[in-house]
Amino acid sequence: METRVAVISIIVEENETVEKLNAVLHDYGQIIIGRMGIPYRQRGINIISIAVDGPQDEIAALAGKIGALPGVSAKTAYSNVVGNV
């Protein structure tokens, strides 16, 4: 199976959604390489970056579920690094 390396950038504008976001990330834990979160208190938002390595359709599904959460936006940047599992 072909896998890709990507980064999903997330901005959380509604703190009530954080628990749901963490549940989605837990469901996709097998493709997550690492995660960095920065609370931007002056603006009342959280900025999160997720590094992933997995099938492109699974990465897209994860980003779609994240972006569908209320008060959350997500964008994905794919690398040209392709591997096989």
C-alpha positions as CSV (number, residue, x, y, z in Angstrom):
1,M,0.0,0.0,0.0
2,E,1.4,3.4,-1.0
3,T,1.7,6.0,1.8
4,R,2.4,9.7,1.9
5,V,3.9,12.1,4.4
6,A,1.8,15.2,5.1
7,V,1.2,17.9,7.6
8,I,-2.4,18.9,8.7
9,S,-2.6,22.5,10.1
10,I,-5.6,23.0,12.4
11,I,-7.0,26.2,13.9
12,V,-9.6,25.7,16.7
13,E,-11.8,28.7,17.4
14,E,-14.3,27.0,19.8
15,N,-12.8,25.4,22.9
16,E,-15.9,23.2,23.3
17,T,-14.8,21.2,20.2
18,V,-11.3,20.2,21.6
19,E,-12.7,17.0,23.2
20,K,-14.2,15.9,19.9
21,L,-11.0,16.8,18.0
22,N,-8.9,14.7,20.4
23,A,-11.3,11.8,19.9
24,V,-10.9,12.0,16.1
25,L,-7.1,12.2,16.4
26,H,-7.1,9.2,18.7
27,D,-9.0,7.2,16.1
28,Y,-6.3,8.0,13.5
29,G,-3.4,7.5,16.0
30,Q,-1.8,4.8,13.8
31,I,-0.8,7.3,11.1
32,I,0.1,10.2,13.4
33,I,3.9,10.8,13.6
34,G,3.7,13.8,16.0
35,R,1.7,16.7,17.1
36,M,2.4,20.2,18.2
37,G,-0.2,22.5,19.8
38,I,0.1,26.2,20.6
39,P,-2.6,28.0,22.6
40,Y,-2.8,31.6,21.3
41,R,-4.5,33.1,24.3
42,Q,-4.6,36.7,23.0
43,R,-6.8,35.6,20.2
44,G,-8.6,32.8,22.1
45,I,-7.7,30.1,19.6
46,N,-5.5,27.0,19.4
47,I,-3.1,26.3,16.6
48,I,-2.2,22.6,16.1
49,S,0.1,20.9,13.6
50,I,-0.2,17.2,13.0
51,A,2.5,15.2,11.0
52,V,1.1,12.1,9.5
53,D,2.3,9.1,7.3
54,G,-0.3,7.0,5.8
55,P,-2.5,6.3,2.7
56,Q,-3.6,9.4,1.0
57,D,-7.3,8.5,1.3
58,E,-6.9,8.0,5.1
59,I,-5.1,11.3,5.5
60,A,-7.9,13.0,3.5
61,A,-10.5,11.3,5.6
62,L,-8.8,12.5,8.8
63,A,-8.6,16.1,7.5
64,G,-12.2,16.0,6.4
65,K,-13.4,14.8,9.8
66,I,-11.4,17.5,11.5
67,G,-12.6,20.3,9.2
68,A,-16.2,19.2,9.7
69,L,-16.0,19.9,13.5
70,P,-17.7,23.2,14.5
71,G,-15.3,26.1,14.9
72,V,-12.4,24.1,13.4
73,S,-10.6,24.7,10.1
74,A,-7.9,22.3,8.7
75,K,-5.6,22.4,5.7
76,T,-3.3,19.6,4.5
77,A,0.1,19.9,2.8
78,Y,1.4,16.7,1.2
79,S,5.1,16.0,0.6
80,N,6.4,14.3,-2.5
81,V,7.8,11.5,-0.3
82,V,6.0,8.3,-1.1
83,G,6.5,4.9,0.5
84,N,5.1,1.4,0.6
85,V,3.8,-0.5,3.6
